[in-house]
Amino acid sequence: MAAALLARLARAATLDRPETAAPANTQHVGFHTGADGWLYCDGSKIDDIRQQVNSSPFYLYSKSKLQQNYAAYAEALHDIPAIIGYAIKANNNLHILKELSHSGSGAVLVSGNELQLAMAAGFDASRTVFNGNGKLPWELQLAVKHRVMINVDSEFDLKNISEAARAVGTPARVLIRINPDIDPEVHPYVSTGLAGSKFGIRNSHLQWFLDTIKADDMVQLVGVHSHLGSTITKVSLFKDAATKMVEYIKEIRSQGFDDFEFLNLGGGLGIDYYHRGDKIPSPRDLVEQIRDTIMDLGLTLILEPGRSLVANTGALVNTVVGTKTNGTKNFAVVDGSMSALIRPSLYDAYQHIERTAPGNGPAEEYDVVGPVCESADFLGKARTFERPAAGEGLVVHDAGAYCMAMASTYNLQMRPAEYWVDEAGKLQQIRRGETLDDHLALFN
Ligand SMILES: *Cc1c(COP(=O)(O)O)cnc(C)c1O
């Protein structure tokens, strides 16, 4: 069933492409306030888009911004042997995936289903990495079959990988996931690359992994992997990680392993969530930290960006239901909620919120909340803007990563539709909104 659907999507889920690839208007790519005070996505006024879209809330993306973000990585890496592996878990919209695969991106996967979707979206399997601490036998067999690179996460994982390779009859290409264990006292953003992480091998056991792989002709060691964490805005962390990884690489190479080629430094580059003019490092800033290491050792670099490719390409566009006060606090109640966008509730994350129309009257402080029956249901706290009337638009910015991908149907708030403004300025629906019928169809 899924196979047939995936094959159909691989063929059919294509949108009209603009006749001539219009040059992206570099001055107005992405979300910005126009000189007239209205909020725009590329050249389109968001309130005009709200008129055209007959559902709310909805996700809106700038395809040109996506292209610009990918180009920033591609340019930073143009003279280095490298694979840009888009971390699909950040946003798995099929059209976004197709756009990135079309641009030459590889893919980083965390499930067998993501692997199947990536293949349907046209990603080159040889530029694809399968990560995870709990990969299942069927997922590993699929990865081996497609010659996807697989990260070895533990002793049992290596055993399962070897068995999958035997079952398929093809050697598995593996990287060993090492935790560089960079001191969080010094680098507070590190959260998945510490010795105590649930991911990766125990570094002191590296020799056991090397011996086991060497003795197994169905497992081929092609590189090492590390992933420090996410929302990292201090790129010197990547240099520190590379320096640690080089020690391991030298040790591994001294023991043979002729197929060894890749240093995978993971993803995790942060973005400008606060919109207050902070200096956020670019892909180029990141790459400059590790260029010499890669060139000196004759390695191929793998980066696994998710958030930094897609987060600022999207926004959740909400409609105000009404405003109220509880005496000490004002609330702007919107139709979007933690069901559509859970990062504020889950991580207390800040995502910038703005009116779509210029306001008038005094600016006031509001908690922006949804209709879901949870006090944790908020999109932003203590945000300052002019009182919005019912029916006006409020946009949650930087919602292209880990927002729609984490959406649920809690309270039967159905997942929103997704649209993008394409490079010719045309509004296109890239996923329809879920309906109650979709939900009811799951019951026998
Ligand atoms: C989530 C994840 C990424 C992507 O992280 P971003 O912060 O979105 O760039 C990359 N690699 C691995 C192993 C991950 O788990």
The ligand as an SDF file (V2000), in Angstrom:
LIG
                    3D

 15 15  0  0  0  0  0  0  0  0999 V2000
   18.2790   16.4330   14.5490 C   0  0  0  0  0  0  0  0  0  0  0  0
   19.5770   16.0480   13.9830 C   0  0  0  0  0  0  0  0  0  0  0  0
   20.1820   16.8640   13.0290 C   0  0  0  0  0  0  0  0  0  0  0  0
   19.6240   18.2030   12.6140 C   0  0  0  0  0  0  0  0  0  0  0  0
   19.7960   19.1480   13.6210 O   0  0  0  0  0  0  0  0  0  0  0  0
   19.4560   20.7050   13.3460 P   0  0  0  0  0  0  0  0  0  0  0  0
   19.6290   21.3480   14.6570 O   0  0  0  0  0  0  0  0  0  0  0  0
   18.0530   20.7650   12.8620 O   0  0  0  0  0  0  0  0  0  0  0  0
   20.4290   21.1870   12.3260 O   0  0  0  0  0  0  0  0  0  0  0  0
   21.3590   16.4280   12.4550 C   0  0  0  0  0  0  0  0  0  0  0  0
   21.9270   15.2560   12.8140 N   0  0  0  0  0  0  0  0  0  0  0  0
   21.3750   14.4410   13.7410 C   0  0  0  0  0  0  0  0  0  0  0  0
   22.0410   13.1800   14.0760 C   0  0  0  0  0  0  0  0  0  0  0  0
   20.1850   14.8180   14.3600 C   0  0  0  0  0  0  0  0  0  0  0  0
   19.6530   14.0190   15.2880 O   0  0  0  0  0  0  0  0  0  0  0  0
  1  2  1  0
  2  3  1  0
  2 14  2  0
  3  4  1  0
  3 10  2  0
  4  5  1  0
  5  6  1  0
  6  7  2  0
  6  8  1  0
  6  9  1  0
 10 11  1  0
 11 12  2  0
 12 13  1  0
 12 14  1  0
 14 15  1  0
M  END
$$$$
